[in-house]
Amino acid sequence: MQLEIAYQLAIITVVAFGCQWLAWRIKLPAILPLLLTGLALGPLFGVVSPQDLFGDLLLPGVSLAVSIILFEGAMTLRFDEIRGLEKTVQRLVTWGALITWSVVTLSAWWLLELPLGLALLFGALVVVTGPTVIVPLLRSVRPVSSVSRLLRWEGIVIDPIGAILAVLAYELVVATGQDGAILHSLWLFFQAILVGGGIGTVVALGLAELLRRHLIPEYLRSFLVLSTVIGEFVLANGLSEESGLVAVTATGIVLANRKGVRTDDILHFKENLSVMLISVLFIVLAARLEMEELSRLSATALAVLVIIQLVARPLSVLASTLGSSLNWREKSLLAWIAPRGIVAAAISALFAERLTQNGVEGAEMLVPLTFMVIIGTVALQSLTARPLARLLKVAEPAPRGFLIIGANPVARAIGSALQKNQFPVTVTDSSWESIRAARMEGLGTFYGNPVSQHADQYLDLVGSGKLLGLSPRRELNTMSTMRYRIEFGEQNIFSLPTQKTEKEVKHEVAPEHRGATLFGPEMTYARLASLLSQGAEIRKTRLTEEFGFDAYLNTPGRQVWPLFAIDGRDRILVFTAESQPEPKAGWHILGLVKEDVAKEEAKAEARAEAAAEKIAADKEKAKEPGKNKDN
């Protein structure tokens, strides 16, 4: 069933979004539904035909898209993240890559009976992991920071190395029987590293100066970087084959670690662009496969997949982590996680087409074998990595904690109530007196400005999933909600309201910058502080069928302001001016409760009477020994 080009493009775009949304809902890397959808749209039902759709632009377009994706990943790599683990990263992308290449090559040559040249090429293709699959997997697995950082660095740095190894193997295949073929291939390898690294570094330094000196208007910054990355990728490839990926990776890493250069807006743009490119690429590349090629895969192909997972990866990690600070639990998880991604898929398609045109026997099996490894590693590791991380006790806790801006009395009271109910809290403040008081109350603390460079490096957000702006300084609350919006998600950012007057409306912060309004439009910092000073307390109340939420709100003799609701699955919901949870029987309410004056006086009298009775009883007990002596 062949559709018009416009319909095919629309289907790819809409289905790509659907796959990304589904992956987000079920907490799996999006590559799995994307690949399966591509197989269904292409070889299974014939709805999409990438070759007819894009023609000669297909493979060049794929190459450019991969360069943008790799550059975006490289821009997230900062050297201070891997301090102490530098040698491990170096070994993973050098000795580890060579071990994986060797094991896979021998397996493919022996079990699949591929020619040695093709086996070398296949081994080089599946050396790479890649940010397209590593980053989504890390989001769902949430391993400890050491494992997470190593996997991210390895996945990005090894992509261009794997691509160059594939070029080396390709040259060996096409130059088989010619004198000096091995030396020529080695020369190409080092040439690609030098050319790509040199161009990438020079381009990064040039971009950094343009951005640092503000020579480019704000609205053109992302466009400048995008066009430069595409230009350098094509230039480097023209000078030395596949050195373009080295160039864009080097540019991303140098730019990310250049001091005085703000790249947050560029990175945000590139992240959104990468998500769209990845989604379309996986569907298009999977749709290019032929059912006949897939049906030719035998049980021996699955045996190669098992060797890749259970032999090649563990050996690679074992050799790379010798003498490192990682414990055996972290090494075990590292040895299990290595899903293959878009670079393997794209390069296999590129070289398979070239080899087929050159009449190389067995070249048609390169793409289906690579996709088998991609689908197999992603499916297996997506389903097992999180349980394994929990079993090994190297998974970070679920993000149920709170980052609270401010360590003032209001923030400490709310923080203490949350922590008593097993919701971890970290309060931040630049006032040492407030931080010391918070520590005395047993709260987690960070002494400093939450939007400072120091906070970027040292503020531990592990386990934190929500932000509460409780500072009396509304500017600090606003800056914090803007800074951590991407980190926590817009739905998890909250701040206190400010008092409004007609004169101050034009000075009000826009709603999209301050997050949801905590507790209600009248619950300003001054109002909360006043209620607490008047004796109001934060209490936990359980709702039942007989005592529902309406009864809780309308209990005689007291005033209540609900702050949080804890549902039957121990999930916490925040009461805001924009949305109110609907608590049910079995839920708990954390609310600010203020007893009426008459009731408070009665309680005070009762406490005084009880104290007087206790004193009298103690005096009577003190007299009893004397009476016993007289007797």
C-alpha positions in Angstrom: 0.0 0.0 0.0 1.9 3.0 -1.3 0.8 6.5 -0.1 1.5 9.9 -1.5 4.7 11.6 -0.2 2.9 14.1 2.0 0.9 11.4 3.7 4.1 9.3 4.3 5.8 12.3 5.9 2.8 13.1 8.1 2.6 9.5 9.2 6.3 9.3 10.1 6.1 12.6 12.1 2.9 11.8 14.0 3.8 8.2 14.7 7.3 9.3 15.9 5.7 11.6 18.5 3.3 8.8 19.6 6.3 6.5 20.1 8.2 9.1 22.2 5.1 9.7 24.3 4.5 6.0 24.8 8.1 5.5 25.8 7.8 8.3 28.4 4.7 6.7 29.9 6.1 3.2 30.2 9.6 4.5 31.1 11.5 2.7 28.4 13.9 4.1 25.8 12.0 5.4 22.8 14.2 3.5 20.4 12.3 0.3 21.0 8.8 1.4 19.9 10.4 3.5 17.2 12.2 0.6 15.6 9.2 -1.7 15.9 7.0 0.9 14.3 9.5 1.4 11.5 9.5 -2.3 10.8 5.7 -2.3 10.8 5.4 0.7 8.5 8.1 -0.5 6.1 8.8 -4.2 5.4 5.6 -5.5 7.2 2.8 -3.3 5.7 4.6 -1.3 3.1 3.0 2.0 4.2 6.3 4.0 4.1 9.1 3.6 1.4 12.1 5.7 2.5 14.0 5.3 -0.7 11.1 6.6 -2.8 10.4 9.3 -0.2 13.9 10.8 0.1 15.8 9.3 -2.9 19.5 10.2 -3.1 19.0 12.6 -0.1 18.4 9.8 2.3 21.9 8.7 3.4 23.4 12.3 3.3 20.5 13.5 5.4 21.0 10.6 7.9 24.7 11.5 8.2 23.9 15.2 8.9 21.3 14.3 11.4 23.7 12.0 13.2 26.3 14.8 13.4 23.8 17.1 15.1 22.7 14.4 17.6 26.3 13.6 18.5 27.2 17.3 18.9 24.2 17.8 21.2 25.4 14.8 23.3 28.9 16.1 23.4 27.7 19.5 24.8 26.5 17.7 27.9 30.0 16.4 28.8 31.8 18.4 31.4 35.2 17.4 32.7 34.4 18.1 36.3 31.7 15.3 36.2 34.3 12.6 35.8 37.0 13.8 38.1 38.7 10.7 39.3 37.3 8.5 36.6 39.2 9.9 33.6 41.4 6.8 33.1 38.3 4.5 33.2 36.7 6.5 30.4 39.9 6.5 28.3 40.2 2.7 28.7 36.5 2.1 27.9 36.9 3.9 24.6 40.3 2.5 23.7 41.1 -0.9 25.2 37.5 -1.7 25.9 36.5 -0.9 22.3 39.3 -3.0 20.9 38.3 -6.0 23.1 34.6 -5.7 22.0 35.7 -5.3 18.4 37.9 -8.4 18.6 35.3 -10.6 20.3 32.5 -9.6 18.0 34.7 -10.0 14.9 35.7 -13.5 15.8 32.2 -14.5 16.7 30.8 -13.3 13.4 33.6 -14.9 11.4 33.2 -18.2 13.2 29.5 -18.6 13.8 28.0 -16.6 10.9 30.8 -17.6 8.5 31.1 -14.0 7.3 34.3 -13.1 5.3 36.9 -11.7 7.7 36.6 -8.2 6.3 32.9 -8.1 6.7 33.2 -9.5 10.2 35.7 -6.7 11.1 33.2 -4.2 9.7 30.3 -5.7 11.7 32.4 -5.7 14.9 33.3 -2.0 14.4 29.7 -1.1 13.9 28.5 -2.7 17.2 31.3 -1.2 19.2 29.4 2.0 19.5 26.6 2.6 22.1 25.5 6.2 21.8 23.5 8.9 23.6 20.3 8.2 21.7 19.8 5.0 23.8 22.0 5.6 26.8 20.4 8.8 28.0 16.7 7.5 28.0 17.9 4.3 29.6 19.6 6.2 32.4 16.5 8.2 33.0 14.5 5.0 33.7 17.3 3.0 35.5 18.7 5.9 37.6 22.0 4.3 38.5 24.5 5.9 40.9 26.3 9.0 39.6 29.6 7.2 38.9 28.0 4.6 36.6 25.7 7.2 35.0 28.5 9.5 34.1 30.8 6.8 32.8 28.0 5.5 30.5 27.2 8.9 29.2 30.9 9.7 28.4 31.5 6.4 26.9 28.4 6.5 24.7 29.2 9.9 23.2 33.0 9.6 22.9 33.0 6.1 21.4 30.6 7.0 18.6 33.1 8.7 16.4 35.8 6.2 17.3 33.5 3.3 16.2 32.7 5.2 13.0 36.4 5.5 12.2 37.0 1.8 13.0 34.2 1.0 10.6 36.0 3.1 7.9 39.2 1.2 8.6 37.4 -2.1 8.2 35.6 -0.9 5.1 38.9 0.1 3.5 40.3 -3.3 4.3 37.3 -5.0 2.6 37.5 -3.0 -0.6 41.4 -3.1 -0.7 41.6 -6.8 0.0 44.5 -8.3 -2.0 46.2 -4.9 -2.6 49.7 -4.2 -1.3 49.9 -2.0 1.7 46.2 -2.3 2.5 46.7 -2.5 6.3 49.1 0.4 6.4 46.7 2.5 4.3 43.8 1.8 6.6 45.9 2.7 9.7 46.9 5.9 8.1 43.3 6.7 7.4 42.4 6.0 11.1 45.0 8.4 12.5 44.3 11.0 9.8 40.6 11.0 10.7 41.5 11.6 14.4 43.9 14.4 13.7 41.8 16.2 11.0 38.6 15.8 13.0 40.1 16.8 16.3 41.9 19.8 14.8 39.0 21.2 12.9 36.6 20.6 15.9 38.9 22.4 18.4 39.5 25.4 16.1 35.7 25.7 15.4 34.9 25.5 19.1 37.4 28.2 20.0 36.0 30.4 17.3 32.4 29.9 18.3 33.3 30.5 22.0 34.8 33.9 21.1 31.8 34.9 19.0 29.4 33.9 21.8 31.5 35.3 24.7 31.9 38.7 23.0 28.2 38.9 22.2 28.9 39.4 18.5 25.9 37.4 17.5 22.3 38.5 18.5 20.5 36.4 20.9 18.0 35.0 18.4 20.7 33.9 16.0 22.9 32.0 18.5 21.4 28.6 18.0 21.2 29.1 14.2 24.9 30.0 14.2 25.9 26.9 16.1 23.7 24.6 14.0 25.0 25.9 10.7 28.6 25.8 11.9 28.3 22.2 13.0 26.8 21.1 9.7 29.5 23.1 7.8 32.4 21.6 9.8 31.0 18.1 9.5 30.9 18.3 5.7 34.3 20.0 5.6 36.0 17.4 7.8 34.5 14.5 5.9 35.7 16.1 2.6 39.3 16.2 4.0 39.2 12.8 5.7 36.4 10.2 5.5 34.3 10.0 8.7 36.4 12.6 10.5 33.3 14.8 10.6 31.9 12.9 13.6 35.2 13.4 15.4 35.0 17.1 14.6 31.5 17.7 15.9 32.2 15.7 19.1 35.4 17.7 19.7 33.5 21.0 19.2 30.8 20.0 21.6 33.2 18.9 24.4 35.4 22.0 24.0 32.5 24.4 23.9 30.8 22.8 26.9 34.0 23.2 29.0 34.9 26.7 27.9 34.7 29.2 30.7 32.7 32.3 30.3 30.5 30.9 27.5 26.8 30.5 28.1 25.4 27.5 26.2 22.2 26.7 28.1 19.9 28.1 25.4 21.8 26.4 22.6 21.8 23.1 24.4 18.0 23.4 25.0 17.4 24.0 21.3 19.7 21.2 20.3 18.0 18.8 22.7 14.6 19.4 21.2 16.0 19.1 17.7 17.8 15.9 18.6 14.6 14.3 19.9 12.8 15.0 16.6 15.8 13.8 14.5 16.2 10.6 16.5 12.5 9.8 16.3 12.3 10.2 12.5 15.7 8.5 11.8 14.9 5.3 13.6 11.6 4.9 11.9 13.1 5.7 8.4 16.1 3.4 8.9 14.0 0.5 10.2 11.5 1.0 7.3 14.3 0.4 4.8 14.8 -3.2 5.9 13.5 -6.0 3.8 11.5 -8.9 5.2 13.6 -11.3 3.2 16.8 -10.1 4.8 15.3 -10.4 8.3 14.0 -13.9 7.6 17.5 -15.0 6.7 18.8 -14.4 10.3 19.3 -17.7 12.0 19.8 -19.0 15.5 23.5 -18.5 15.1 22.8 -14.7 14.8 21.1 -14.9 18.2 24.2 -16.7 19.5 26.3 -13.7 18.4 24.0 -11.4 20.2 24.4 -13.5 23.4 28.2 -13.3 23.1 28.0 -9.5 22.7 26.0 -9.2 25.8 27.5 -11.8 28.1 31.2 -12.1 26.9 32.3 -9.0 24.9 30.9 -6.3 27.2 31.9 -7.9 30.6 35.5 -8.5 29.3 35.6 -4.9 28.0 34.5 -3.5 31.4 36.7 -5.8 33.4 39.8 -4.7 31.5 38.8 -1.0 31.6 38.0 -0.7 35.3 41.1 -2.5 36.7 42.5 -0.3 39.5 39.5 2.1 39.4 37.5 3.3 42.4 34.4 1.5 41.3 33.1 -1.4 43.5 32.0 -4.8 42.1 28.4 -3.8 42.2 29.0 -0.7 40.0 31.2 -2.7 37.6 28.5 -5.4 37.3 25.9 -2.9 36.2 28.4 -1.2 33.9 29.1 -4.6 32.3 25.3 -5.1 31.6 24.4 -1.8 30.1 25.6 -1.1 26.5 22.7 -0.7 24.1 23.4 0.1 20.5 21.9 3.2 18.9 21.5 5.4 15.9 25.2 5.7 14.9 25.4 1.9 14.4 22.1 1.9 12.4 23.1 4.9 10.2 26.7 3.7 9.4 25.6 0.1 8.7 23.1 1.4 6.1 25.8 3.7 4.5 28.5 1.0 4.2 26.1 -1.8 3.2 25.0 0.2 0.2 28.6 1.0 -0.8 29.7 -2.7 -0.5 26.6 -3.9 -2.4 27.5 -1.5 -5.2 31.0 -2.9 -5.2 29.7 -6.4 -5.4 31.0 -7.6 -2.0 29.4 -11.0 -1.1 27.4 -11.0 2.1 27.1 -7.2 2.3 23.2 -7.4 2.3 23.4 -9.1 5.8 25.2 -6.2 7.4 22.1 -4.0 8.1 19.7 -6.8 9.4 22.5 -8.1 11.7 23.2 -4.6 13.1 19.5 -4.0 13.7 19.1 -7.4 15.4 21.9 -6.3 17.8 20.2 -2.9 18.3 16.8 -4.3 19.0 18.1 -7.2 21.1 20.4 -5.1 23.4 17.8 -2.3 23.8 14.9 -4.7 24.6 16.9 -6.8 27.0 18.5 -4.0 28.9 15.4 -1.8 29.0 13.5 -4.6 30.7 16.3 -5.8 33.1 18.6 -2.9 33.9 16.4 -1.3 36.5 15.6 -4.5 38.4 19.4 -5.4 38.2 20.4 -2.0 39.5 18.0 -2.4 42.5 19.3 -5.9 43.2 22.9 -4.7 43.1 21.9 -1.7 45.3 23.3 0.8 42.8 20.1 2.5 41.8 19.3 6.0 43.1 16.2 6.4 45.2 13.0 7.5 43.5 12.8 11.3 43.2 10.3 11.9 46.0 12.3 14.5 47.8 12.0 18.3 47.9 14.4 21.1 47.2 13.3 24.0 49.3 14.5 27.5 48.5 15.0 29.2 51.8 15.8 27.9 55.3 13.6 30.5 57.2 11.1 29.5 59.9 8.4 28.8 57.3 10.6 26.7 55.1 11.9 24.8 58.2 8.4 24.1 59.5 7.2 22.8 56.1 10.4 20.9 55.5 10.2 19.2 58.9 6.6 18.1 58.3 7.6 16.6 54.9 10.7 14.8 56.3 8.7 13.3 59.2 6.5 11.7 56.5 9.5 10.1 54.7 9.8 12.8 52.0 13.5 13.9 52.0 14.2 17.6 52.1 17.1 19.8 51.2 16.8 23.5 52.2 19.1 26.1 50.6 19.9 29.5 52.0 22.8 32.1 52.0 22.1 32.8 55.7 24.4 30.8 57.9 22.1 31.3 61.0 19.1 29.8 59.0 21.2 26.9 57.7 22.4 26.1 61.2 18.9 26.2 62.6 17.8 23.8 59.8 20.7 21.4 60.6 19.7 21.4 64.3 16.2 20.3 63.1 17.7 17.4 61.2 17.1 18.8 57.7 19.4 18.4 54.7 21.0 21.7 53.9 23.0 23.5 51.2 24.7 26.7 52.3 24.8 29.1 49.3 22.8 30.5 46.5 20.8 27.8 44.7 21.4 29.5 41.3 25.1 29.9 41.7 27.9 28.1 39.8 28.9 26.5 43.1 25.4 25.0 43.4 25.7 23.6 39.9 28.7 21.7 41.0 27.9 20.7 44.6 24.2 20.8 45.2 23.2 17.2 45.4 19.8 16.7 43.8 19.7 12.9 44.0 16.3 11.8 45.2 14.8 15.3 44.7 11.8 15.6 42.4 10.0 18.9 43.4 11.0 22.4 44.1 9.3 24.7 46.6 10.2 28.4 46.5 9.6 29.5 50.1 12.0 32.4 50.3 10.6 35.8 51.3 12.7 37.1 48.4 10.5 36.6 45.4 13.3 37.3 42.9 15.2 34.3 44.3 12.2 32.1 44.1 11.7 33.2 40.5 15.3 32.6 39.5 15.3 29.2 41.1 12.1 28.1 39.4 13.5 29.2 36.1 16.9 27.5 36.8 15.4 24.1 37.8 12.4 24.0 35.5 14.1 21.6 33.1 15.7 19.6 35.9 12.4 18.8 37.7 9.8 19.4 35.0 7.3 22.3 34.9 4.7 20.4 36.8 7.0 20.0 39.8 8.0 23.7 40.3 6.1 25.7 42.9 6.6 29.1 44.6 4.8 31.3 47.1 2.4 34.0 45.9 3.2 37.7 46.5 0.9 40.3 47.8 -0.8 42.1 44.9 -1.9 45.7 44.7 -3.1 47.7 41.7 0.2 49.5 41.7 2.3 46.4 41.8 0.6 44.5 39.0 3.0 45.8 36.4 5.9 44.6 38.5 4.4 41.1 38.9 6.5 38.1 37.7 4.9 36.3 34.7 3.2 33.0 35.8 5.3 30.9 33.4 8.4 32.0 35.2 7.4 31.4 38.8 5.8 28.0 38.6 2.5 27.0 40.3 1.3 29.1 43.2 1.8 27.3 46.5 -1.2 26.6 48.7 -3.4 29.5 47.5 -3.4 33.1 46.3 -3.5 34.5 49.8 -0.8 32.2 51.4 2.1 34.6 51.0 5.3 34.3 53.1 4.1 37.0 55.5 0.8 35.2 56.0 2.4 31.8 56.7 4.9 33.3 59.0 2.2 35.2 60.9 0.1 32.1 61.3 3.0 30.1 62.6 3.9 32.8 65.1 0.3 32.7 66.3 0.6 29.1 67.2 -0.6 27.4 64.0 0.9 24.0 63.4 1.4 21.6 60.5 -0.5 18.4 61.3 -1.1 15.2 59.5 -4.8 14.0 59.4 -6.1 10.8 58.0 -9.4 10.9 56.0 -12.0 8.1 56.3 -15.4 7.4 54.9 -17.0 9.1 57.9 -14.5 12.0 58.1 -14.0 13.2 54.6 -12.2 16.2 53.1 -15.2 18.5 53.5 -15.5 17.5 57.2 -11.7 18.2 57.6 -12.1 21.7 56.1 -15.2 22.5 58.2 -14.3 21.1 61.6 -15.7 23.5 64.3 -13.3 25.4 66.5 -10.4 25.7 64.2 -9.1 27.0 60.9 -7.3 24.8 58.4 -5.3 25.4 55.3 -4.4 22.2 53.4 -0.8 22.2 52.1 -0.2 18.6 50.8 -2.1 15.4 50.2 -0.6 12.0 50.4 -2.5 9.3 48.5 -2.9 5.6 49.1 0.2 4.8 47.2 2.3 7.2 49.3 2.6 9.8 46.5 2.5 13.4 47.5 0.3 16.1 45.8 0.7 19.8 46.3 -2.3 22.1 46.9 -1.9 25.2 44.6 -4.0 28.1 43.5 -4.2 26.6 40.0 -5.2 23.0 40.9 -6.6 21.3 44.0 -6.2 17.5 44.6 -9.4 15.7 45.4 -8.5 13.7 48.6 -10.4 10.4 49.2 -10.8 8.1 52.2 -7.5 6.5 53.1 -5.5 9.6 52.1 -3.6 11.9 54.5 -3.6 15.6 54.6 -0.7 17.8 55.7 -2.3 21.0 56.7 -1.7 24.2 58.7 -4.1 24.1 61.6 -4.9 27.0 63.9 -7.2 26.5 66.8 -9.7 29.2 67.8 -8.7 31.5 70.7 -11.4 30.2 73.1 -10.4 26.6 72.3 -6.7 27.5 72.7 -7.4 29.1 76.1 -9.3 26.1 77.2 -6.5 23.8 76.2 -4.0 26.1 78.0 -6.1 25.9 81.2 -6.3 22.1 80.9 -2.5 21.9 80.5 -2.0 24.2 83.5 -4.4 22.1 85.6 -2.6 18.9 84.5 0.7 20.4 85.4 -0.5 21.5 88.8 -1.9 18.0 89.5 1.4 16.4 88.5 3.3 18.7 90.8 1.0 17.9 93.7 1.3 14.2 93.0 5.1 14.4 92.9 5.1 16.2 96.3 2.9 13.5 97.8 5.3 10.8 96.5 8.2 12.7 98.0 6.5 12.6 101.5 5.9 8.8 101.4 9.4 7.7 102.3 9.3 9.9 105.4 6.0 8.4 106.5 7.4 4.9 106.0 10.4 5.8 108.3 8.2 7.0 111.1 6.2 3.8 110.9 
